[in-house]
Amino acid sequence: MKAPERSIELTQVTEWEDGRVRSLRDSLAAEEPLEIRVDRAPLTVTMRTPGHDLELAAGFLLTEGIIQSQDQISSLRAVAPENGTKSNLVEAELRDAEFDRAELQRNFFAGSSCGVCGKASINAIRVRGLRHPDRDFRLDPEILCRLPDTLRSQQEVFSQTGGLHAAALFDANGQLIALREDIGRHNAVDKIAGWALQQGQLPLSRHVMLVSGRGGFEIAQKALAMGIPILASVSAPSSLAVKLARELGLTLVGFLRGRRFIIYSCEFRCLPSGSSR
């Protein structure tokens, strides 16, 4: 997959290796702030890797419960500064969207590593009315084991910088449907959500999502908002993510590496019938 424009920056560095010193050019994952405005009023600022900004904004609005469908977005556009520099602002105009703007602005303080802060309880998710994912979806464990290799082979920016998270969407056959990268793991997931929203693919009830980092609470709640039945990660989930997954029926998989993985909730979706413990 071709890296989006502005997602990589070049810099000059000094390398020390076994006593030898040399100067060389290195690639860095770009990190810039993105402000999201709703009806011309500031809503949040998140540190992100430029690229797929409209998807990021749309996905953020969906996964944070501000909208429930694409029809509620009247317009969505990147705003270019008058001085002609690069755009770090997306404006959305919404219809039939009721939310407490002041409360959202207090909760939405986002950073490139922590995700959206302030939503630190399952009670906040219960209020959203998220539905349980499809209980009939199944995924062969052999297919599940192949997903990390596919993800890594398609991470264009990571292959050049080594500094990005990724979220990838697969179907039941292990076919890669969409992949997005970002310096923030939650932003990569929101870009997937925005893609699905804009493509009319929601709910993603017959898909599995794999994330390159840990399976934290904010990632689990965003997967549930998309209707995803299986969320897998190559690292560990958090305790709150496990509690949320068990309560709302999300299959949560961690430590997906090689031919081994750990299932923390709803194991029936990715184990053959009659499998013994």
C-alpha positions in Angstrom: 0.0 0.0 0.0 1.4 3.4 -1.0 2.2 5.7 1.9 -0.1 8.8 2.1 1.5 12.2 1.3 3.0 13.9 4.3 3.1 10.7 6.4 6.9 10.4 6.2 9.5 13.1 7.0 13.2 12.8 6.1 16.0 13.9 8.5 19.7 13.7 8.8 21.0 11.5 11.7 24.3 10.1 13.0 24.7 6.3 13.3 27.1 4.6 15.7 27.7 0.9 14.9 30.5 -1.2 16.4 32.8 1.8 16.8 32.1 3.3 13.4 30.3 6.6 12.9 28.6 7.8 9.8 26.0 10.4 8.8 22.9 9.2 6.9 19.4 10.1 6.0 16.6 8.6 8.0 12.8 8.4 7.6 10.5 9.5 10.5 6.8 8.9 11.0 5.2 12.3 10.8 3.3 13.6 13.8 1.1 16.7 13.5 -1.9 18.0 15.4 -5.3 17.7 13.7 -8.2 19.9 15.0 -11.7 18.6 14.4 -14.5 21.2 14.4 -18.2 20.5 14.4 -20.5 23.2 13.1 -17.5 25.6 13.1 -16.9 25.1 16.9 -13.7 23.4 18.1 -14.3 19.8 19.4 -10.9 18.2 19.9 -7.3 18.1 18.8 -5.5 14.8 18.3 -1.9 14.1 17.4 -1.9 12.1 14.3 0.1 11.0 11.2 -1.2 13.0 8.2 -3.2 11.0 5.7 -6.8 9.9 5.5 -7.7 12.9 7.7 -11.4 12.9 6.6 -11.7 9.2 7.5 -10.1 9.9 10.9 -12.6 12.7 11.6 -15.6 10.7 10.5 -14.5 7.7 12.4 -13.9 9.7 15.5 -17.4 11.1 15.3 -18.8 7.6 15.0 -16.8 5.7 17.5 -17.3 8.4 20.2 -21.0 8.3 19.8 -21.5 11.8 18.3 -23.1 10.3 15.1 -24.6 6.9 14.3 -24.7 7.0 10.5 -23.2 8.7 7.5 -26.5 10.5 6.9 -25.8 12.7 9.9 -22.8 14.3 8.2 -24.0 17.1 6.0 -20.4 18.0 5.0 -16.9 17.1 5.9 -13.9 19.0 4.5 -10.2 19.7 5.2 -9.7 23.4 5.6 -6.5 24.9 4.1 -4.9 27.9 5.9 -4.9 31.2 4.1 -1.1 31.2 4.1 -1.2 28.1 1.9 0.6 25.8 4.4 -0.6 22.3 5.0 -4.0 21.7 6.4 -4.4 20.4 10.0 -8.1 21.2 10.4 -11.2 19.3 9.4 -14.6 20.8 9.7 -17.8 18.8 9.9 -21.4 20.0 9.7 -23.9 17.6 11.3 -27.6 17.1 11.2 -29.8 15.4 13.8 -26.9 15.0 16.1 -27.6 15.7 19.8 -24.6 15.9 22.1 -23.3 17.9 25.1 -20.5 19.9 23.4 -19.1 21.2 26.7 -18.9 17.7 28.2 -17.3 16.3 25.0 -14.7 19.1 25.0 -13.8 18.2 28.6 -13.5 14.5 27.8 -11.7 14.6 24.4 -8.1 15.4 25.2 -6.3 13.0 22.9 -2.6 12.2 22.6 -0.7 10.0 20.2 -0.1 7.2 22.8 -2.9 7.3 25.3 -6.0 7.5 23.2 -9.1 9.5 24.2 -8.9 10.2 27.9 -11.8 10.7 30.2 -13.9 7.7 29.1 -12.4 5.5 31.9 -15.5 3.5 32.8 -17.7 0.9 31.2 -20.7 3.0 32.4 -19.8 5.6 29.8 -20.1 2.9 27.1 -23.4 1.5 28.5 -25.0 4.9 28.0 -24.0 4.7 24.3 -26.3 1.8 23.8 -23.8 -0.2 21.8 -25.2 -3.6 20.7 -23.6 -7.0 21.0 -21.8 -8.1 17.9 -23.0 -10.9 15.7 -22.9 -14.2 17.7 -23.0 -16.3 14.5 -19.7 -15.0 13.0 -16.9 -17.6 13.1 -13.2 -17.4 12.2 -10.9 -20.4 11.6 -8.0 -20.2 14.0 -5.6 -21.1 11.2 -6.7 -18.0 9.3 -6.4 -15.9 12.5 -2.7 -17.0 12.8 -2.0 -15.7 9.3 -3.3 -12.2 9.8 -0.2 -10.6 11.5 2.1 -11.5 8.6 -0.4 -10.0 6.2 -0.6 -6.8 8.3 3.2 -6.4 8.5 3.7 -7.0 4.8 1.3 -4.2 4.0 2.5 -1.5 6.4 4.2 0.8 4.0 5.0 3.7 6.4 6.1 1.3 9.2 8.5 -0.4 6.8 10.2 2.9 6.2 10.1 4.4 9.7 9.5 1.6 12.2 7.4 4.1 14.1 3.7 3.6 13.4 0.7 1.6 14.7 -1.7 -0.1 12.3 -5.3 -1.3 12.2 -6.3 -3.8 9.6 -9.7 -5.2 8.7 -10.1 -8.7 7.3 -13.1 -10.9 6.2 -13.8 -14.4 7.4 -11.4 -15.8 4.7 -8.5 -13.7 5.9 -8.7 -11.4 2.9 -7.4 -7.9 3.8 -10.2 -5.3 3.3 -8.6 -2.1 4.6 -5.5 -1.1 6.5 -4.6 2.3 8.0 -1.5 3.5 9.9 -1.0 6.2 12.4 1.3 7.2 15.2 -1.7 6.8 17.5 -3.2 3.4 17.7 -6.7 4.9 18.4 -6.3 7.1 15.3 -5.5 4.1 13.1 -8.7 2.5 14.3 -10.8 5.6 13.7 -9.4 5.8 10.1 -10.8 2.3 9.6 -14.1 3.4 11.1 -14.3 6.4 8.9 -13.5 4.3 5.8 -16.3 1.9 6.7 -18.7 4.7 7.4 -18.0 6.5 4.1 -18.1 3.3 2.1 -21.5 2.3 3.6 -20.0 -0.9 5.1 -21.3 -0.6 8.7 -21.9 -2.6 10.8 -18.8 -4.7 10.2 -20.5 -7.7 11.6 -18.6 -10.3 9.4 -15.1 -9.0 9.9 -12.2 -9.2 12.3 -9.9 -6.3 13.2 -6.2 -6.7 14.0 -4.2 -3.9 15.7 -0.5 -3.8 15.9 -0.3 -2.6 19.5 -2.1 -3.5 22.7 -5.8 -4.1 22.9 -6.8 -1.3 25.2 -10.2 -0.1 26.4 -10.5 2.7 23.8 -9.7 0.2 21.0 -12.3 -2.3 22.2 -15.1 0.4 22.5 -14.3 1.6 19.0 -14.5 -2.0 17.6 -17.9 -2.4 19.3 -19.1 0.9 17.8 -18.3 -0.6 14.3 -20.1 -3.8 15.1 -16.9 -5.9 14.8 -17.2 -9.3 16.5 -13.5 -10.2 16.8 -10.7 -7.8 17.9 -7.2 -9.2 17.9 -3.9 -7.7 18.9 -0.2 -8.8 18.8 0.2 -7.6 22.4 -1.7 -7.7 25.7 -5.2 -6.3 26.3 -5.9 -4.1 29.3 -8.0 -5.3 32.2 -10.8 -2.8 31.4 -10.8 -3.9 27.8 -11.3 -7.5 28.9 -14.2 -6.5 31.2 -15.9 -4.5 28.4 -15.4 -7.3 25.9 -17.0 -9.9 28.3 -19.9 -7.7 29.1 -20.8 -6.7 25.5 -19.9 -10.0 23.8 -16.8 -9.0 21.9 -14.2 -11.8 21.2 -10.9 -10.3 22.4 -7.7 -12.0 21.3 -4.2 -11.0 22.5 -0.6 -12.1 22.0 -1.4 -13.2 18.4 2.1 -14.3 17.4 3.1 -17.2 15.2 0.8 -20.2 15.9 -0.3 -19.0 19.4 -2.9 -16.7 20.7 -4.8 -16.0 23.9 -8.6 -15.6 24.0 -9.9 -13.4 26.8 -13.6 -13.4 26.0 -16.2 -15.1 23.8 -13.9 -17.9 22.6 -16.7 -19.6 20.6 -16.1 -17.4 17.6 -12.6 -18.6 16.8 -12.4 -22.2 18.2 -13.7 -25.3 16.3 -16.9 -26.8 17.8 -16.1 -29.3 20.5 -12.6 -27.9 21.2 -11.4 -29.0 24.6 -9.7 -26.8 27.2 
